[in-house]
Amino acid sequence: MRFPRASGVLLHPTSLPGPHGSGDLGAEAYHFVDWLVSGGQSLWQILPLGGIGPGNSPYMSSSAFAGNLLLIDLGELAKQGWLVASDLVPIAGLSAEKLDFAAVVPFRMERLAQAAARFAATATAAQRESFTQFAQAQGSWLDDYALFMALCEANEERDWCDWQPGLASREPAALAAARAEHAERVAFWQFCQWVFFRQWLALKAYANGRGVEIIGDAPIFIAHQSAEVWANQRLFELGSDGRPGVVAGVPPDFFSATGQRWGNPLYRWSEHARDGYAWWVERVRRTFELVDIVRIDHFRGFAAHWEIPASEPTAVHGTWVPGPGEALFKAIAKALGPMPIIAEDLGVITPDVDALRKKFAFPGMRILQFAFAGDATDRFLPHNYEPDTVVYAGTHDNDTVAGWWASATDHERHFARGYLATDGHDMPWTMIRAAMASVADTAVHPMQDVLALPTECRMNYPGQASGWWSWRFQWNQIQPWHAGRLAELGRLYGRNVNK
């Protein structure tokens, strides 16, 4: 599907300003939408909206469907009467510059528990009806998720395959007893999702009303310690004990000499095919309830994925194994029709991956930071782009442009200076201009590059398990010229659809 010529900014909501240690869905998010509009931008690309997992990564969430509780606007809960003024007073450790998960998680979870208790005691009939309708509409995933989260707490966060056998294997009697025993906590997790969805959909409606579309993110794999793996064990390559014998990752690459061992369980594609890929159809359907465009992460894994024995400590010793290919996307298209999907076609891209992407007319991705290591034939150079492309200076997995330029090789520096006709003094904005000027239908700029920030502000480093996902910006870093310059580049290169 061809996209209209447009541009936008990549920023995860946790990176927004705000008083409670993490960006959220409150006033600052609405202000960010307004700022995008002032800069002529019509796209806001986020990262996965799901909860965080190991390493605080949203790509290892406990659910493929649930929202991240850290994003809930506590101020809105106070307006509802479910929190009081003293609940909103920040505590030590809540930083405006950085998301300190050790401080933020307990602070926010305690207040969500207070809000849920007050809701249970004081909610109006209309509020209870809204909650009930949500729980019914989302029941296909919400019931399992809420029970899973309650059981994780009750089992001190042990892997689900180490729970009492009846619960690990989901025996009906054990599940019924658990729902009764943990009814209060099950209701808490359902309440939090109702709040998240209500707040997020209000924010999305505001953005759409101002001409801004949301680009969401669907990780190809999901965490083993997740509600969906526990609830659908036959759909994953698990042993009789519930543990994966093989796990996902990628072979040695640009980011790591030993590859990336992600550790996610792999799909048992034969079982998905038996169901007509119903689980994936539902996942894509639910994702499009929350966003306007979906970026499918690690698209090449649908052609073939890197299978690593679970006993291996790195991703070096793996094997390429065929994925579902076009059968999956035919099933999705049959059920949902043509969908605006971006294929993250980075990494080891073989002709079958390109053929799969082009068969379904999914735009691919190009990263400018990758463009200057070779010569004029490099596919990441703008003169080699096809229009159905989304171009980035870098993504959340890359260094910032300023950081990349500081560590670039002599060859990259020489090539980039000549190609971009620059002396390199303002490389972040030089790269933004190159992206905007390219024939790519879509150009997306990481907020760190708009602000010309250094390596210390990068969002993630693939292959490094901890220390990331914590960057936040503050409004005093932004000057009027930032939006003005974005708007001017959009006007020059035909991307200002809002102006």
RAJO-V806251 format. One record per pair of residues at least 4 apart in sequence whose C-alpha atoms are under 7 Angstrom apart, sorted by the first residue. I is the first residue (numbers start at 0). GAP is how many residues later the second one is. D is the distance in Angstrom with one decimal. If there is no record, write none. Layout:
<<I | GAP | D> <I | GAP | D>>
This chain:
<<0 | 339 | 6.2> <0 | 360 | 5.1> <0 | 361 | 5.9> <1 | 386 | 5.8> <2 | 438 | 6.2> <3 | 437 | 6.3> <4 | 436 | 4.5> <4 | 437 | 5.8> <4 | 490 | 5.5> <5 | 36 | 6.6> <5 | 435 | 6.5> <5 | 436 | 5.2> <5 | 437 | 6.7> <5 | 489 | 4.4> <5 | 490 | 6.6> <5 | 491 | 6.6> <6 | 34 | 5.6> <6 | 35 | 6.2> <6 | 36 | 6.0> <6 | 435 | 5.5> <6 | 436 | 4.6> <6 | 437 | 5.5> <6 | 488 | 6.0> <7 | 33 | 4.8> <7 | 34 | 5.7> <7 | 35 | 4.1> <7 | 36 | 5.6> <7 | 435 | 6.5> <7 | 436 | 4.8> <7 | 437 | 6.3> <8 | 34 | 6.5> <8 | 35 | 5.3> <8 | 36 | 6.1> <8 | 435 | 5.2> <8 | 436 | 4.7> <8 | 437 | 5.6> <8 | 438 | 6.1> <9 | 34 | 6.1> <9 | 35 | 4.6> <9 | 36 | 6.0> <9 | 434 | 6.3> <9 | 435 | 5.7> <9 | 436 | 4.5> <9 | 437 | 5.9> <10 | 4 | 6.7> <10 | 34 | 6.2> <10 | 35 | 5.4> <10 | 435 | 6.4> <10 | 436 | 6.0> <11 | 34 | 4.6> <11 | 35 | 5.4> <12 | 10 | 5.5> <12 | 11 | 5.9> <12 | 33 | 6.9> <13 | 8 | 5.3> <13 | 9 | 4.0> <13 | 10 | 5.9> <13 | 57 | 6.7> <14 | 7 | 6.8> <14 | 8 | 5.3> <14 | 456 | 5.8> <14 | 457 | 4.0> <14 | 458 | 6.2> <15 | 7 | 4.2> <15 | 8 | 6.9> <15 | 12 | 6.7> <15 | 13 | 6.9> <15 | 456 | 5.9> <15 | 457 | 6.1> <16 | 6 | 5.3> <16 | 11 | 6.3> <16 | 79 | 6.6> <16 | 455 | 6.6> <16 | 456 | 6.0> <16 | 457 | 5.4> <17 | 4 | 6.5> <17 | 5 | 5.5> <17 | 10 | 6.5> <18 | 71 | 6.7> <19 | 70 | 5.9> <19 | 74 | 6.2> <20 | 73 | 4.3> <20 | 74 | 5.3> <20 | 75 | 6.3> <20 | 78 | 5.8> <20 | 79 | 7.0> <20 | 83 | 5.6> <21 | 77 | 5.6> <21 | 82 | 7.0> <22 | 48 | 6.7> <23 | 5 | 6.9> <23 | 47 | 4.1> <23 | 48 | 5.8> <23 | 49 | 5.6> <24 | 4 | 5.6> <24 | 46 | 5.8> <24 | 47 | 5.9> <24 | 48 | 5.2> <24 | 174 | 6.6> <24 | 175 | 6.6> <25 | 4 | 7.0> <25 | 47 | 4.9> <26 | 4 | 6.2> <27 | 4 | 6.1> <28 | 4 | 6.5> <29 | 4 | 6.4> <29 | 173 | 6.8> <30 | 4 | 6.2> <31 | 4 | 6.2> <32 | 4 | 6.4> <32 | 174 | 6.1> <33 | 4 | 6.3> <34 | 4 | 6.3> <35 | 4 | 6.4> <35 | 5 | 5.1> <36 | 4 | 5.5> <36 | 5 | 6.8> <37 | 445 | 6.1> <38 | 444 | 4.0> <38 | 445 | 5.8> <38 | 447 | 5.3> <38 | 448 | 4.5> <39 | 446 | 6.8> <39 | 447 | 4.7> <39 | 450 | 6.6> <39 | 456 | 5.1> <39 | 458 | 5.8> <39 | 459 | 6.3> <40 | 455 | 6.6> <41 | 169 | 6.0> <41 | 170 | 4.3> <41 | 171 | 6.1> <41 | 455 | 6.9> <41 | 456 | 6.7> <42 | 169 | 5.3> <42 | 170 | 4.9> <42 | 171 | 5.9> <42 | 172 | 6.9> <43 | 168 | 6.8> <43 | 169 | 6.3> <43 | 170 | 5.0> <43 | 171 | 6.1> <44 | 169 | 5.8> <44 | 170 | 4.4> <44 | 171 | 6.2> <45 | 169 | 6.2> <45 | 170 | 5.6> <45 | 171 | 7.0> <46 | 169 | 6.3> <46 | 170 | 5.5> <47 | 10 | 5.7> <47 | 11 | 6.6> <47 | 168 | 6.5> <47 | 169 | 5.0> <47 | 170 | 6.5> <48 | 18 | 5.5> <48 | 19 | 5.8> <49 | 8 | 5.9> <49 | 11 | 5.7> <49 | 13 | 6.7> <49 | 14 | 6.8> <49 | 15 | 7.0> <49 | 16 | 5.7> <49 | 17 | 4.5> <49 | 18 | 4.6> <50 | 7 | 5.8> <50 | 10 | 5.0> <50 | 11 | 6.4> <50 | 16 | 6.0> <50 | 17 | 3.9> <50 | 18 | 6.6> <51 | 4 | 5.0> <51 | 5 | 5.1> <51 | 6 | 4.4> <51 | 8 | 6.3> <51 | 9 | 5.0> <52 | 4 | 5.4> <52 | 5 | 6.3> <52 | 7 | 4.7> <52 | 8 | 4.9> <52 | 9 | 6.6> <53 | 6 | 6.5> <54 | 410 | 5.4> <54 | 411 | 4.6> <55 | 413 | 6.7> <56 | 412 | 6.7> <58 | 160 | 6.2> <59 | 162 | 6.1> <59 | 163 | 5.0> <60 | 161 | 6.9> <60 | 162 | 6.1> <60 | 165 | 6.9> <61 | 161 | 6.5> <61 | 163 | 6.1> <61 | 164 | 4.0> <61 | 165 | 6.1> <62 | 82 | 6.9> <62 | 163 | 5.3> <62 | 164 | 5.5> <62 | 165 | 6.3> <63 | 158 | 6.7> <63 | 164 | 6.9> <65 | 127 | 6.7> <66 | 126 | 6.4> <66 | 129 | 6.3> <68 | 123 | 6.8> <68 | 127 | 6.8> <69 | 38 | 6.7> <71 | 124 | 5.7> <72 | 4 | 6.9> <73 | 4 | 6.5> <74 | 4 | 6.4> <75 | 4 | 6.4> <76 | 4 | 6.5> <76 | 5 | 5.4> <76 | 6 | 5.8> <76 | 38 | 6.9> <77 | 4 | 5.4> <77 | 5 | 4.3> <77 | 6 | 5.7> <81 | 33 | 4.6> <81 | 36 | 5.2> <81 | 37 | 6.0> <82 | 4 | 6.2> <82 | 31 | 6.9> <82 | 32 | 5.6> <86 | 24 | 6.8> <89 | 4 | 6.6> <92 | 10 | 5.6> <93 | 6 | 6.7> <93 | 9 | 6.4> <93 | 10 | 6.4> <94 | 4 | 6.4> <94 | 5 | 6.9> <96 | 375 | 5.5> <96 | 376 | 6.5> <97 | 372 | 5.4> <97 | 373 | 5.2> <97 | 374 | 5.4> <98 | 371 | 4.5> <98 | 372 | 6.4> <98 | 373 | 6.9> <99 | 4 | 6.0> <99 | 370 | 6.8> <100 | 4 | 5.6> <102 | 4 | 6.4> <103 | 4 | 6.0> <104 | 4 | 6.0> <105 | 4 | 5.9> <106 | 4 | 6.6> <107 | 4 | 6.2> <108 | 4 | 6.2> <109 | 4 | 6.4> <110 | 4 | 6.1> <111 | 4 | 6.1> <112 | 4 | 6.2> <113 | 4 | 6.3> <114 | 4 | 6.0> <115 | 4 | 6.1> <115 | 72 | 6.0> <115 | 75 | 6.5> <116 | 4 | 6.3> <117 | 4 | 5.8> <118 | 4 | 4.9> <122 | 4 | 5.9> <122 | 5 | 6.3> <123 | 4 | 6.2> <124 | 4 | 6.1> <125 | 4 | 6.2> <126 | 4 | 6.2> <127 | 4 | 6.1> <128 | 4 | 6.1> <129 | 4 | 6.2> <130 | 4 | 6.2> <130 | 63 | 6.3> <131 | 4 | 6.2> <132 | 4 | 6.1> <133 | 4 | 6.0> <133 | 60 | 6.5> <134 | 4 | 5.6> <134 | 7 | 6.9> <137 | 4 | 5.6> <138 | 4 | 5.5> <140 | 4 | 6.1> <141 | 4 | 6.0> <141 | 48 | 6.9> <142 | 4 | 6.3> <143 | 4 | 5.9> <143 | 83 | 6.3> <143 | 87 | 6.8> <144 | 4 | 6.1> <144 | 82 | 5.1> <145 | 4 | 6.2> <145 | 40 | 5.0> <145 | 43 | 5.2> <145 | 44 | 5.9> <146 | 4 | 6.1> <146 | 32 | 6.7> <146 | 39 | 5.5> <147 | 4 | 6.1> <147 | 79 | 5.6> <148 | 4 | 6.4> <149 | 4 | 6.3> <149 | 32 | 6.6> <149 | 35 | 5.7> <149 | 36 | 5.8> <150 | 4 | 5.9> <151 | 4 | 6.2> <151 | 5 | 4.7> <151 | 6 | 6.7> <152 | 4 | 5.7> <154 | 8 | 6.9> <157 | 4 | 6.5> <158 | 66 | 6.1> <159 | 8 | 5.8> <159 | 65 | 6.7> <160 | 7 | 5.3> <160 | 80 | 6.7> <160 | 81 | 5.4> <160 | 82 | 6.9> <162 | 4 | 6.3> <162 | 5 | 5.6> <163 | 4 | 6.2> <164 | 4 | 6.0> <165 | 4 | 5.8> <165 | 5 | 5.2> <165 | 8 | 5.6> <166 | 4 | 6.3> <166 | 7 | 5.8> <166 | 8 | 6.3> <169 | 4 | 6.9> <169 | 5 | 6.2> <170 | 4 | 6.2> <171 | 4 | 6.1> <172 | 4 | 6.2> <173 | 4 | 6.1> <174 | 4 | 6.2> <175 | 4 | 6.4> <176 | 4 | 6.1> <177 | 4 | 5.9> <178 | 4 | 5.4> <181 | 4 | 6.1> <182 | 4 | 6.1> <183 | 4 | 6.3> <184 | 4 | 6.4> <185 | 4 | 6.3> <186 | 4 | 6.0> <187 | 4 | 6.3> <188 | 4 | 6.4> <189 | 4 | 6.3> <190 | 4 | 6.3> <191 | 4 | 6.1> <192 | 4 | 6.0> <193 | 4 | 6.1> <194 | 4 | 6.1> <195 | 4 | 5.9> <196 | 4 | 5.9> <197 | 4 | 6.3> <198 | 4 | 6.3> <199 | 4 | 6.1> <200 | 4 | 6.0> <200 | 89 | 6.8> <201 | 4 | 6.3> <202 | 4 | 6.2> <203 | 4 | 6.0> <204 | 4 | 6.0> <205 | 4 | 6.4> <206 | 4 | 6.4> <206 | 5 | 5.0> <206 | 6 | 6.6> <207 | 4 | 5.0> <207 | 5 | 5.7> <210 | 287 | 6.4> <212 | 79 | 5.9> <213 | 77 | 5.2> <213 | 78 | 5.2> <213 | 79 | 6.3> <214 | 76 | 6.1> <214 | 77 | 6.0> <214 | 78 | 4.6> <214 | 79 | 5.7> <214 | 80 | 6.8> <215 | 75 | 5.5> <215 | 77 | 6.0> <215 | 78 | 4.8> <215 | 79 | 6.0> <216 | 77 | 5.5> <216 | 78 | 4.8> <216 | 79 | 6.1> <216 | 80 | 6.9> <217 | 76 | 6.7> <217 | 77 | 6.1> <217 | 78 | 5.0> <217 | 79 | 5.9> <218 | 77 | 6.2> <218 | 78 | 4.8> <219 | 76 | 6.6> <219 | 77 | 5.5> <219 | 78 | 6.1> <220 | 43 | 6.3> <221 | 42 | 6.1> <222 | 41 | 5.2> <223 | 5 | 6.0> <223 | 40 | 5.8> <223 | 41 | 5.9> <225 | 4 | 6.4> <226 | 4 | 5.9> <227 | 4 | 5.8> <228 | 4 | 5.4> <234 | 32 | 6.0> <234 | 33 | 5.1> <234 | 36 | 5.7> <234 | 37 | 6.3> <235 | 29 | 6.4> <235 | 30 | 5.8> <235 | 31 | 4.4> <235 | 32 | 4.7> <236 | 7 | 6.0> <236 | 28 | 6.3> <236 | 29 | 5.5> <236 | 30 | 5.8> <236 | 31 | 5.2> <237 | 4 | 5.3> <237 | 5 | 5.2> <237 | 6 | 4.3> <237 | 7 | 6.4> <238 | 4 | 5.5> <238 | 5 | 6.0> <238 | 6 | 6.5> <243 | 21 | 5.7> <243 | 66 | 6.7> <244 | 64 | 6.1> <244 | 65 | 5.2> <245 | 19 | 6.8> <245 | 61 | 6.2> <245 | 62 | 5.3> <245 | 63 | 4.4> <245 | 64 | 4.7> <246 | 16 | 4.9> <246 | 17 | 5.3> <246 | 18 | 4.9> <246 | 19 | 5.8> <246 | 60 | 6.0> <246 | 61 | 5.2> <246 | 62 | 6.3> <246 | 63 | 5.6> <247 | 13 | 6.5> <247 | 14 | 5.6> <247 | 15 | 5.4> <247 | 16 | 5.2> <247 | 17 | 6.2> <247 | 18 | 6.0> <247 | 58 | 6.2> <247 | 59 | 5.6> <247 | 60 | 6.2> <248 | 11 | 5.2> <248 | 12 | 4.5> <248 | 13 | 4.8> <248 | 14 | 6.8> <248 | 57 | 5.9> <248 | 66 | 6.4> <249 | 9 | 5.6> <249 | 10 | 5.2> <249 | 11 | 6.7> <249 | 56 | 5.6> <249 | 65 | 6.4> <250 | 8 | 4.4> <250 | 9 | 6.5> <250 | 55 | 7.0> <250 | 64 | 5.6> <250 | 65 | 5.8> <251 | 4 | 5.7> <251 | 5 | 4.9> <251 | 6 | 4.9> <251 | 7 | 3.5> <251 | 8 | 7.0> <251 | 64 | 6.3> <252 | 4 | 6.2> <252 | 6 | 5.8> <254 | 207 | 6.4> <255 | 4 | 6.8> <255 | 207 | 6.5> <257 | 56 | 6.0> <257 | 57 | 5.9> <257 | 58 | 5.4> <258 | 55 | 6.8> <258 | 56 | 4.9> <258 | 57 | 5.9> <259 | 54 | 6.9> <259 | 55 | 5.5> <259 | 203 | 5.1> <260 | 53 | 5.5> <260 | 54 | 4.8> <267 | 4 | 6.8> <268 | 4 | 6.1> <268 | 55 | 6.4> <269 | 4 | 6.3> <270 | 4 | 6.6> <271 | 4 | 6.3> <271 | 5 | 4.7> <272 | 4 | 5.3> <275 | 55 | 6.6> <276 | 4 | 6.2> <276 | 51 | 6.3> <276 | 54 | 6.6> <277 | 4 | 6.1> <278 | 4 | 6.2> <279 | 4 | 6.2> <280 | 4 | 6.1> <280 | 51 | 5.3> <281 | 4 | 6.1> <282 | 4 | 6.1> <283 | 4 | 6.3> <284 | 4 | 6.6> <286 | 4 | 6.5> <287 | 4 | 6.1> <292 | 47 | 5.2> <292 | 48 | 5.9> <293 | 46 | 6.6> <293 | 47 | 4.9> <293 | 48 | 6.1> <294 | 46 | 5.8> <294 | 47 | 4.4> <294 | 48 | 6.0> <294 | 49 | 6.7> <295 | 45 | 7.0> <295 | 46 | 6.1> <295 | 47 | 5.3> <295 | 48 | 6.0> <296 | 46 | 6.9> <296 | 47 | 5.2> <297 | 46 | 5.5> <297 | 47 | 6.5> <298 | 44 | 5.5> <298 | 45 | 5.3> <298 | 46 | 5.6> <299 | 4 | 6.3> <299 | 45 | 6.0> <299 | 49 | 6.8> <299 | 53 | 5.6> <300 | 4 | 4.3> <300 | 22 | 6.5> <301 | 21 | 4.7> <301 | 22 | 5.8> <301 | 23 | 5.4> <302 | 19 | 5.9> <302 | 20 | 4.8> <302 | 21 | 6.6> <302 | 22 | 5.0> <302 | 49 | 6.7> <302 | 50 | 5.8> <303 | 16 | 5.9> <303 | 17 | 5.2> <303 | 18 | 4.1> <303 | 19 | 4.7> <304 | 15 | 5.5> <304 | 16 | 5.4> <304 | 17 | 6.5> <304 | 18 | 6.4> <305 | 12 | 6.1> <305 | 13 | 5.5> <305 | 14 | 4.7> <305 | 15 | 6.4> <306 | 11 | 5.3> <306 | 12 | 5.2> <306 | 13 | 6.1> <306 | 14 | 6.5> <307 | 4 | 6.9> <307 | 7 | 6.2> <307 | 9 | 6.5> <307 | 10 | 4.4> <307 | 11 | 6.7> <308 | 9 | 6.9> <323 | 4 | 5.9> <324 | 31 | 6.9> <325 | 4 | 6.0> <325 | 30 | 6.5> <326 | 4 | 6.3> <327 | 4 | 6.4> <328 | 4 | 6.0> <329 | 4 | 6.0> <330 | 4 | 6.3> <331 | 4 | 5.8> <332 | 4 | 4.5> <332 | 5 | 5.7> <340 | 21 | 5.8> <341 | 20 | 5.6> <341 | 21 | 5.2> <341 | 22 | 6.1> <342 | 14 | 6.9> <342 | 19 | 5.9> <342 | 20 | 6.0> <342 | 21 | 5.0> <342 | 22 | 6.9> <343 | 20 | 6.0> <343 | 21 | 5.8> <344 | 4 | 6.8> <344 | 19 | 5.8> <344 | 20 | 6.1> <348 | 4 | 6.0> <349 | 4 | 6.7> <350 | 4 | 6.1> <351 | 4 | 6.1> <352 | 4 | 6.3> <353 | 4 | 6.1> <354 | 4 | 6.0> <355 | 4 | 6.8> <356 | 4 | 6.1> <356 | 5 | 5.4> <357 | 4 | 6.2> <362 | 25 | 4.8> <362 | 26 | 4.8> <362 | 27 | 6.6> <363 | 24 | 6.9> <363 | 25 | 5.0> <363 | 26 | 6.1> <364 | 24 | 5.7> <364 | 25 | 4.8> <364 | 26 | 5.8> <365 | 14 | 5.4> <365 | 24 | 6.3> <365 | 25 | 4.8> <365 | 26 | 6.3> <366 | 13 | 6.0> <366 | 24 | 6.0> <366 | 25 | 5.0> <366 | 26 | 5.5> <366 | 27 | 5.5> <367 | 12 | 6.0> <367 | 13 | 6.8> <367 | 24 | 6.2> <367 | 25 | 4.6> <367 | 26 | 6.6> <368 | 24 | 5.8> <368 | 25 | 6.1> <369 | 10 | 6.3> <370 | 7 | 6.2> <370 | 9 | 4.6> <370 | 10 | 5.1> <371 | 40 | 4.9> <371 | 43 | 6.0> <371 | 44 | 6.1> <372 | 38 | 6.8> <372 | 39 | 5.4> <373 | 4 | 6.2> <378 | 5 | 5.6> <378 | 6 | 7.0> <381 | 56 | 5.7> <384 | 4 | 7.0> <384 | 54 | 6.8> <384 | 55 | 6.5> <385 | 53 | 6.9> <385 | 54 | 6.4> <386 | 52 | 5.3> <386 | 53 | 4.4> <386 | 54 | 5.3> <387 | 52 | 6.2> <387 | 53 | 5.8> <388 | 51 | 4.8> <388 | 52 | 5.9> <388 | 53 | 6.4> <389 | 50 | 5.9> <389 | 51 | 6.5> <389 | 52 | 4.6> <389 | 53 | 5.6> <390 | 44 | 6.0> <390 | 49 | 6.4> <390 | 51 | 6.3> <390 | 52 | 4.9> <390 | 53 | 6.3> <391 | 43 | 6.6> <391 | 51 | 6.1> <391 | 52 | 5.3> <391 | 53 | 5.9> <392 | 8 | 7.0> <392 | 38 | 5.9> <392 | 39 | 6.6> <392 | 42 | 7.0> <392 | 52 | 6.6> <393 | 4 | 5.4> <393 | 6 | 6.9> <393 | 52 | 7.0> <394 | 51 | 6.7> <395 | 63 | 5.3> <395 | 64 | 5.9> <396 | 62 | 6.8> <396 | 63 | 5.1> <396 | 64 | 5.5> <396 | 65 | 6.1> <397 | 63 | 6.9> <398 | 4 | 5.8> <398 | 5 | 5.7> <398 | 56 | 5.9> <398 | 59 | 5.5> <399 | 4 | 6.0> <399 | 48 | 6.4> <399 | 49 | 6.2> <399 | 53 | 6.7> <399 | 54 | 6.1> <399 | 55 | 5.6> <399 | 58 | 5.7> <400 | 4 | 6.0> <400 | 26 | 6.9> <400 | 27 | 5.3> <400 | 48 | 6.1> <401 | 4 | 6.2> <401 | 25 | 6.7> <401 | 26 | 6.1> <401 | 50 | 6.2> <401 | 51 | 6.3> <401 | 52 | 5.3> <401 | 53 | 7.0> <402 | 4 | 6.5> <402 | 51 | 5.0> <402 | 52 | 4.4> <403 | 4 | 5.8> <407 | 4 | 6.0> <407 | 5 | 6.3> <408 | 4 | 6.2> <409 | 4 | 6.1> <410 | 4 | 6.0> <411 | 4 | 5.8> <412 | 4 | 6.0> <413 | 4 | 6.3> <414 | 4 | 6.0> <415 | 4 | 5.7> <416 | 4 | 5.6> <416 | 5 | 5.0> <416 | 6 | 5.8> <416 | 7 | 6.3> <417 | 4 | 6.9> <425 | 4 | 6.1> <426 | 4 | 6.0> <427 | 4 | 6.3> <427 | 21 | 5.4> <427 | 24 | 5.6> <428 | 4 | 6.0> <428 | 21 | 7.0> <429 | 4 | 6.3> <430 | 4 | 6.2> <431 | 4 | 6.2> <431 | 13 | 6.7> <432 | 4 | 6.0> <432 | 56 | 6.8> <433 | 4 | 6.1> <434 | 8 | 5.8> <435 | 7 | 5.9> <435 | 53 | 6.8> <435 | 54 | 6.9> <435 | 57 | 6.3> <436 | 56 | 5.5> <444 | 4 | 6.7> <444 | 5 | 6.9> <445 | 4 | 6.7> <446 | 4 | 6.4> <447 | 4 | 6.0> <447 | 5 | 5.3> <447 | 9 | 6.9> <448 | 4 | 6.1> <452 | 4 | 6.3> <456 | 14 | 5.8> <458 | 9 | 6.0> <458 | 10 | 5.1> <458 | 11 | 6.9> <458 | 12 | 6.1> <459 | 8 | 5.1> <459 | 9 | 5.9> <477 | 4 | 6.6> <479 | 4 | 6.3> <480 | 4 | 5.7> <481 | 4 | 6.4> <482 | 4 | 6.1> <483 | 4 | 6.1> <484 | 4 | 6.2> <485 | 4 | 6.1> <486 | 4 | 6.2> <486 | 9 | 6.8> <487 | 4 | 6.1> <488 | 4 | 6.1> <489 | 4 | 5.7> <489 | 5 | 4.5> <489 | 6 | 4.8> <490 | 4 | 6.2> <490 | 5 | 5.5>>
